[in-house]
Amino acid sequence: MKCTNAIKLNVCSTKEQVNALGLLDVLPYSAAAYVYKAIYKDKAETVHIPHSDVYFVRAALEKHTGFYFPLDRVEEAMKAEGWRDRKGKGRY
């Protein structure tokens, strides 16, 4: 897939393009505001918070490609490649 510098935001956008549109702090680029709102409304258990691995992979992708990918897309790709979000006993 070839990425272009279009004004319209797509999966191949730089961090600067996302920030210019004011989307840096909203889903799917950031889960923080969404999580805080859910906590405020006492519905924290209904929110999916991406595993820290997803943030690390996205940072590596940005460093190597220059594109700032949405968290959900990174997580989907990681799962497709065999990564599992195992929590608790037997994680390692």
C-alpha positions as CSV (number, residue, x, y, z in Angstrom):
1,M,0.0,0.0,0.0
2,K,1.4,3.4,-1.0
3,C,0.8,6.2,1.5
4,T,0.2,9.7,0.2
5,N,0.3,13.0,2.0
6,A,-3.4,13.7,1.6
7,I,-5.3,16.0,3.9
8,K,-7.8,13.2,4.6
9,L,-6.6,11.0,7.5
10,N,-5.9,7.4,6.8
11,V,-4.0,4.5,8.4
12,C,-0.8,5.9,6.9
13,S,-0.7,9.2,8.6
14,T,2.2,10.9,10.4
15,K,1.9,12.0,14.0
16,E,2.0,15.6,12.8
17,Q,-1.0,15.0,10.5
18,V,-3.0,13.4,13.3
19,N,-2.1,16.2,15.7
20,A,-3.0,18.9,13.1
21,L,-6.5,17.4,12.9
22,G,-6.8,17.4,16.7
23,L,-7.1,13.6,16.9
24,L,-4.0,12.8,18.9
25,D,-5.8,12.4,22.2
26,V,-8.9,10.5,21.0
27,L,-9.7,7.0,20.0
28,P,-8.2,5.1,18.1
29,Y,-5.0,7.0,18.6
30,S,-5.2,7.3,22.4
31,A,-7.2,5.4,24.9
32,A,-6.5,7.7,27.8
33,A,-9.4,10.1,27.5
34,Y,-11.8,7.2,26.8
35,V,-10.6,5.4,29.9
36,Y,-10.9,8.4,32.1
37,K,-14.4,9.1,31.0
38,A,-15.4,5.5,31.7
39,I,-13.8,5.6,35.2
40,Y,-15.7,8.9,35.9
41,K,-19.0,7.2,34.8
42,D,-18.1,4.1,37.0
43,K,-18.0,1.9,33.9
44,A,-14.3,1.1,33.8
45,E,-14.9,-2.6,33.4
46,T,-16.5,-2.0,30.1
47,V,-13.5,-0.4,28.5
48,H,-10.8,-2.2,26.5
49,I,-7.4,-0.9,27.4
50,P,-4.7,-2.0,25.0
51,H,-1.8,-4.0,26.4
52,S,1.4,-2.1,26.9
53,D,3.0,-4.2,24.2
54,V,0.7,-2.5,21.7
55,Y,2.1,0.9,22.6
56,F,5.7,-0.4,22.3
57,V,5.0,-1.9,18.9
58,R,3.3,1.3,17.7
59,A,6.3,3.4,18.9
60,A,8.7,1.0,17.0
61,L,6.5,1.2,13.9
62,E,6.5,5.0,14.0
63,K,10.3,5.1,14.5
64,H,10.9,2.8,11.5
65,T,8.2,3.9,9.1
66,G,7.4,7.5,10.2
67,F,3.6,6.7,10.3
68,Y,1.5,6.9,13.4
69,F,-0.9,3.9,13.4
70,P,-4.2,3.7,15.4
71,L,-4.0,1.4,18.4
72,D,-6.7,-0.9,17.2
73,R,-4.9,-1.5,13.9
74,V,-1.6,-2.3,15.7
75,E,-3.4,-4.7,18.0
76,E,-5.2,-6.4,15.2
77,A,-1.9,-6.9,13.3
78,M,-0.2,-8.2,16.4
79,K,-3.0,-10.8,17.0
80,A,-2.9,-11.8,13.3
81,E,0.9,-12.5,13.7
82,G,0.2,-14.7,16.7
83,W,0.5,-12.3,19.7
84,R,-1.9,-13.0,22.6
85,D,-2.8,-10.8,25.4
86,R,-2.4,-13.3,28.2
87,K,-3.0,-12.0,31.6
88,G,-2.5,-13.5,35.0
89,K,-1.2,-17.0,35.8
90,G,1.0,-18.7,33.2
91,R,1.6,-15.5,31.3
92,Y,5.3,-16.2,30.6
